[in-house]
Protein backbone atom coordinates (compact mmCIF):
# COMPACT_ATOMS: atom_id res chain seq x y z
CA UNK A 1 0.00 0.00 0.00
CA UNK A 2 1.51 3.35 -0.99
CA UNK A 3 1.36 6.60 0.99
CA UNK A 4 -1.48 8.11 -1.03
CA UNK A 5 -3.62 5.01 -0.55
CA UNK A 6 -2.93 4.98 3.20
CA UNK A 7 -3.81 8.64 3.50
CA UNK A 8 -7.09 8.06 1.65
CA UNK A 9 -7.85 5.03 3.81
CA UNK A 10 -7.18 7.09 6.93
CA UNK A 11 -9.65 9.72 5.81
CA UNK A 12 -12.30 7.14 4.93
CA UNK A 13 -11.96 5.31 8.24
CA UNK A 14 -12.43 8.49 10.19
CA UNK A 15 -14.78 10.46 7.99
CA UNK A 16 -17.28 10.96 10.81
CA UNK A 17 -15.57 13.35 13.22
CA UNK A 18 -16.14 12.69 16.91
CA UNK A 19 -16.21 15.27 19.69
CA UNK A 20 -15.26 12.75 22.35
CA UNK A 21 -13.21 9.68 21.53
CA UNK A 22 -10.13 7.87 22.69
CA UNK A 23 -7.09 7.82 20.40
CA UNK A 24 -5.44 4.45 19.87
CA UNK A 25 -1.66 4.15 20.03
CA UNK A 26 0.34 1.38 18.35
CA UNK A 27 2.96 0.07 20.79
CA UNK A 28 5.79 -2.21 19.67
CA UNK A 29 6.47 -5.36 21.69
CA UNK A 30 10.04 -6.54 22.29
CA UNK A 31 11.38 -10.12 22.24
CA UNK A 32 10.98 -11.79 25.64
CA UNK A 33 11.80 -15.46 25.11
CA UNK A 34 11.56 -18.12 22.40
CA UNK A 35 7.76 -18.13 22.46
CA UNK A 36 6.67 -14.63 23.49
CA UNK A 37 7.16 -10.90 23.05
CA UNK A 38 6.37 -8.44 25.84
CA UNK A 39 5.34 -4.87 26.66
CA UNK A 40 5.84 -3.56 30.21
CA UNK A 41 2.43 -2.79 31.66
CA UNK A 42 3.59 0.67 32.74
CA UNK A 43 3.56 1.89 29.13
CA UNK A 44 -0.03 0.77 28.62
CA UNK A 45 -1.14 2.35 31.90
CA UNK A 46 0.81 5.52 31.09
CA UNK A 47 -1.01 5.95 27.80
CA UNK A 48 -4.35 5.21 29.47
CA UNK A 49 -3.54 7.86 32.08
CA UNK A 50 -3.15 10.36 29.26
CA UNK A 51 -6.49 9.35 27.72
CA UNK A 52 -5.39 6.86 25.05
CA UNK A 53 -5.68 3.13 24.43
CA UNK A 54 -2.98 0.81 23.13
CA UNK A 55 -2.71 -1.98 20.61
CA UNK A 56 0.39 -4.04 20.07
CA UNK A 57 2.34 -4.71 16.92
CA UNK A 58 5.05 -7.39 16.72
CA UNK A 59 8.74 -6.54 16.69
CA UNK A 60 9.19 -8.21 13.30
CA UNK A 61 5.82 -7.27 11.81
CA UNK A 62 5.55 -7.45 8.03
CA UNK A 63 4.89 -4.40 5.88
CA UNK A 64 1.33 -5.58 5.26
CA UNK A 65 0.75 -5.97 9.01
CA UNK A 66 2.10 -2.46 9.59
CA UNK A 67 -0.23 -1.05 6.91
CA UNK A 68 -3.16 -2.43 8.92
CA UNK A 69 -1.74 -1.00 12.15
CA UNK A 70 -1.21 2.44 10.65
CA UNK A 71 -4.72 2.54 9.20
CA UNK A 72 -6.24 1.78 12.61
CA UNK A 73 -4.22 3.97 14.99
CA UNK A 74 -3.62 7.64 15.74
CA UNK A 75 -0.06 7.38 16.99
CA UNK A 76 2.91 5.08 17.54
CA UNK A 77 5.03 4.46 20.65
CA UNK A 78 8.53 2.96 20.67
CA UNK A 79 9.23 1.65 24.17
CA UNK A 80 12.46 1.33 26.14
CA UNK A 81 14.62 -1.78 26.06
CA UNK A 82 17.86 -2.91 24.52
CA UNK A 83 16.98 -3.89 20.97
CA UNK A 84 18.41 -2.73 17.65
CA UNK A 85 16.16 -0.86 15.26
CA UNK A 86 13.90 -3.42 13.48
CA UNK A 87 12.62 -3.33 9.92
CA UNK A 88 9.05 -2.83 11.19
CA UNK A 89 10.01 0.47 12.85
CA UNK A 90 11.90 1.65 9.77
CA UNK A 91 8.93 0.89 7.53
CA UNK A 92 6.49 2.55 9.93
CA UNK A 93 8.58 5.70 10.15
CA UNK A 94 8.80 5.94 6.37
CA UNK A 95 5.05 5.60 5.89
CA UNK A 96 4.21 7.88 8.83
CA UNK A 97 6.47 10.58 7.39
CA UNK A 98 4.43 10.40 4.20
CA UNK A 99 1.15 10.56 6.11
CA UNK A 100 2.36 13.59 8.04
CA UNK A 101 3.46 15.29 4.84
CA UNK A 102 -0.02 14.59 3.45
CA UNK A 103 -1.58 16.42 6.40
CA UNK A 104 -2.52 13.60 8.79
CA UNK A 105 -1.26 14.54 12.30
CA UNK A 106 -0.18 11.00 13.20
CA UNK A 107 1.96 11.27 16.34
CA UNK A 108 5.10 9.35 17.34
CA UNK A 109 6.91 8.99 20.67
CA UNK A 110 10.06 7.18 21.73
CA UNK A 111 11.28 6.51 25.27
CA UNK A 112 14.90 5.52 26.05
CA UNK A 113 15.66 2.80 23.47
CA UNK A 114 12.73 4.12 21.41
CA UNK A 115 14.09 7.67 21.72
CA UNK A 116 17.35 6.37 20.26
CA UNK A 117 15.48 4.66 17.41
CA UNK A 118 13.69 7.88 16.47
CA UNK A 119 16.95 9.81 16.55
CA UNK A 120 18.57 7.22 14.29
CA UNK A 121 15.58 7.32 11.92
CA UNK A 122 15.65 11.10 11.71
CA UNK A 123 19.40 10.98 11.07
CA UNK A 124 18.82 8.51 8.24
CA UNK A 125 21.89 6.50 9.19
CA UNK A 126 22.20 2.89 8.09
CA UNK A 127 24.81 2.51 10.83
CA UNK A 128 23.31 4.07 13.96
CA UNK A 129 26.60 3.77 15.86
CA UNK A 130 27.81 6.69 13.75
CA UNK A 131 26.14 8.96 16.32
CA UNK A 132 24.95 6.69 19.16
CA UNK A 133 27.52 6.84 21.93
CA UNK A 134 28.21 4.13 24.50
CA UNK A 135 29.71 4.08 27.98
CA UNK A 136 27.37 6.59 29.60
CA UNK A 137 27.05 6.22 33.38
CA UNK A 138 23.36 7.01 33.63
CA UNK A 139 21.80 3.82 34.97
CA UNK A 140 19.36 4.34 37.85
CA UNK A 141 19.97 8.09 37.83
CA UNK A 142 17.25 10.64 38.66
CA UNK A 143 17.86 14.06 37.15
CA UNK A 144 16.36 17.50 36.72
CA UNK A 145 16.44 18.66 33.10
CA UNK A 146 18.76 21.29 31.63
CA UNK A 147 16.48 22.95 29.10
CA UNK A 148 17.67 24.58 25.89
CA UNK A 149 16.36 27.89 24.64
CA UNK A 150 14.13 26.01 22.20
CA UNK A 151 12.16 24.37 25.02
CA UNK A 152 10.18 27.50 25.89
CA UNK A 153 8.84 27.77 22.35
CA UNK A 154 8.48 24.02 21.82
CA UNK A 155 5.25 22.10 21.57
CA UNK A 156 6.34 19.53 24.14
CA UNK A 157 7.21 21.90 26.98
CA UNK A 158 5.73 25.25 25.95
CA UNK A 159 4.57 26.94 29.19
CA UNK A 160 1.66 28.69 27.49
CA UNK A 161 0.36 25.52 25.87
CA UNK A 162 -3.27 24.59 26.49
CA UNK A 163 -2.01 21.17 27.54
CA UNK A 164 -0.27 22.56 30.61
CA UNK A 165 -2.83 25.04 31.84
CA UNK A 166 -2.10 25.76 35.48
CA UNK A 167 1.35 24.16 35.65
CA UNK A 168 4.87 25.29 34.75
CA UNK A 169 6.27 22.00 33.49
CA UNK A 170 9.65 23.54 32.62
CA UNK A 171 9.93 24.94 36.13
CA UNK A 172 8.91 21.62 37.68
CA UNK A 173 11.51 19.68 35.71
CA UNK A 174 14.22 22.31 36.19
CA UNK A 175 13.89 22.36 39.96
CA UNK A 176 13.17 18.69 40.71
CA UNK A 177 15.26 15.61 39.91
CA UNK A 178 12.34 13.34 39.01
CA UNK A 179 13.24 11.99 35.56
CA UNK A 180 14.55 8.43 35.78
CA UNK A 181 17.43 7.48 33.47
CA UNK A 182 18.32 3.84 32.79
CA UNK A 183 20.84 3.95 29.98
CA UNK A 184 24.46 3.46 29.05
CA UNK A 185 23.96 4.68 25.48
CA UNK A 186 23.10 8.19 24.39
CA UNK A 187 23.67 11.08 22.00
CA UNK A 188 26.16 13.87 22.46
CA UNK A 189 24.37 17.14 21.55
CA UNK A 190 27.17 17.95 19.08
CA UNK A 191 26.49 14.73 17.17
CA UNK A 192 22.84 15.55 16.43
CA UNK A 193 23.35 19.16 15.32
CA UNK A 194 23.23 18.25 11.64
CA UNK A 195 20.05 16.14 11.78
CA UNK A 196 17.40 18.05 9.80
CA UNK A 197 14.49 19.30 11.94
CA UNK A 198 15.88 17.64 15.11
CA UNK A 199 15.27 20.10 17.94
CA UNK A 200 17.07 19.37 21.21
CA UNK A 201 14.86 20.49 24.11
CA UNK A 202 16.95 19.35 27.07
CA UNK A 203 20.28 17.82 27.95
CA UNK A 204 21.78 16.20 31.03
CA UNK A 205 25.11 15.09 32.45
CA UNK A 206 25.85 11.52 33.52
CA UNK A 207 27.74 10.75 36.74
CA UNK A 208 31.04 11.50 35.00
CA UNK A 209 29.92 14.84 33.61
CA UNK A 210 29.38 13.54 30.07
CA UNK A 211 26.55 15.37 28.32
CA UNK A 212 23.66 13.66 26.52
CA UNK A 213 20.42 14.69 24.85
CA UNK A 214 17.48 13.96 27.17
CA UNK A 215 14.52 15.17 25.07
CA UNK A 216 13.76 16.33 21.54
CA UNK A 217 10.96 17.09 19.12
CA UNK A 218 10.72 17.29 15.35
CA UNK A 219 10.60 20.90 14.17
CA UNK A 220 7.27 20.51 12.34
CA UNK A 221 5.94 16.96 12.74
CA UNK A 222 4.37 15.50 15.92
CA UNK A 223 7.43 13.37 16.76
CA UNK A 224 8.82 13.41 20.32
CA UNK A 225 11.32 11.54 22.42
CA UNK A 226 12.75 11.34 25.93
CA UNK A 227 15.85 9.48 27.04
CA UNK A 228 14.26 9.22 30.50
CA UNK A 229 11.26 7.09 31.53
CA UNK A 230 8.14 9.11 32.48
CA UNK A 231 5.98 5.95 32.51
CA UNK A 232 7.76 4.55 35.56
CA UNK A 233 6.97 7.18 38.19
CA UNK A 234 3.25 6.41 38.59
CA UNK A 235 3.25 2.71 37.82
CA UNK A 236 6.41 0.83 38.79
CA UNK A 237 6.85 0.05 42.49
CA UNK A 238 8.30 -2.63 44.63
CA UNK A 239 11.46 -3.94 46.17
CA UNK A 240 13.54 -7.08 46.14
CA UNK A 241 11.54 -9.71 48.02
CA UNK A 242 14.61 -10.80 50.01
CA UNK A 243 16.39 -7.53 50.78
CA UNK A 244 13.58 -5.00 50.65
CA UNK A 245 15.80 -2.74 48.55
CA UNK A 246 13.95 -0.92 45.71
CA UNK A 247 14.63 -2.54 42.35
CA UNK A 248 15.09 0.88 40.76
CA UNK A 249 15.16 4.32 42.42
CA UNK A 250 11.88 5.43 40.86
CA UNK A 251 10.49 8.56 42.51
CA UNK A 252 6.77 8.56 43.34
CA UNK A 253 6.29 12.04 44.82
CA UNK A 254 3.41 14.21 43.69
CA UNK A 255 5.64 16.28 41.41
CA UNK A 256 7.19 13.16 39.89
CA UNK A 257 3.79 11.68 39.12
CA UNK A 258 2.55 15.05 37.87
CA UNK A 259 5.28 15.31 35.23
CA UNK A 260 4.37 11.82 34.01
CA UNK A 261 0.71 12.69 33.75
CA UNK A 262 1.38 15.90 31.85
CA UNK A 263 3.62 14.21 29.27
CA UNK A 264 1.13 11.35 28.80
CA UNK A 265 -1.70 13.83 28.40
CA UNK A 266 0.34 15.81 25.90
CA UNK A 267 1.06 12.81 23.68
CA UNK A 268 -2.51 11.52 23.82
CA UNK A 269 -3.66 15.00 22.85
CA UNK A 270 -1.30 15.07 19.91
CA UNK A 271 -2.61 11.70 18.73
CA UNK A 272 -6.20 12.87 19.16
CA UNK A 273 -5.60 15.59 16.57
CA UNK A 274 -6.41 13.08 13.84
CA UNK A 275 -10.00 13.83 14.85
CA UNK A 276 -11.03 10.29 13.97
CA UNK A 277 -12.22 7.03 15.41
CA UNK A 278 -9.67 5.16 13.33
CA UNK A 279 -9.63 1.77 15.07
CA UNK A 280 -11.94 -0.75 13.42
CA UNK A 281 -12.83 -3.73 15.68
CA UNK A 282 -13.01 -5.92 12.57
CA UNK A 283 -9.39 -5.13 11.65
CA UNK A 284 -8.06 -8.13 13.60
CA UNK A 285 -6.07 -5.83 15.87
CA UNK A 286 -6.85 -6.02 19.59
CA UNK A 287 -6.81 -3.27 22.18
CA UNK A 288 -4.49 -4.24 25.05
CA UNK A 289 -6.63 -4.73 28.11
CA UNK A 290 -7.61 -7.25 30.76
CA UNK A 291 -7.68 -10.36 28.55
CA UNK A 292 -3.94 -10.33 27.91
CA UNK A 293 -1.63 -12.39 30.12
CA UNK A 294 0.49 -10.45 32.61
CA UNK A 295 3.57 -11.61 34.49
CA UNK A 296 5.56 -9.97 37.26
CA UNK A 297 9.28 -9.58 36.66
CA UNK A 298 11.99 -8.42 39.09
CA UNK A 299 9.46 -8.35 41.92
CA UNK A 300 7.83 -5.21 40.58
CA UNK A 301 7.61 -4.83 36.81
CA UNK A 302 4.46 -6.13 35.16
CA UNK A 303 4.74 -7.25 31.55
CA UNK A 304 2.05 -8.11 29.02
CA UNK A 305 2.99 -11.29 27.13
CA UNK A 306 2.11 -12.00 23.51
CA UNK A 307 2.63 -15.39 21.88
CA UNK A 308 4.67 -15.38 18.68
Buried (B, 14 or more C-beta within 10 A) or exposed (E): BEBEEBBEBBBEBBEEEEEEBBBBBBBBBBBBEEEBBBBBBBBBBBBBBBBBBBBBBBBEBEEEBBBBBBBBBBBBBBBBBEBEBBEBBEBBBEBBBBBBEBEBBBBBBBBBBBBBBBBBBBBEBEEBEEBBBEEBBBEEBBBBBBBBEBBEEBBBBBBEBEBBEEBEBBEBBBEBBBBBBBBBBBBBBEBBEEBEEBBBBBBBBBEEEBBBBBBBBBEEBBBBBBBBBBBBBBBBBBEEEEEEEBBBEBBBEEBBBBBBBBBBBBBBBBBBBBBBBBBEEEBEBEBBEEEBEEEEEEBBBBBBBBEB
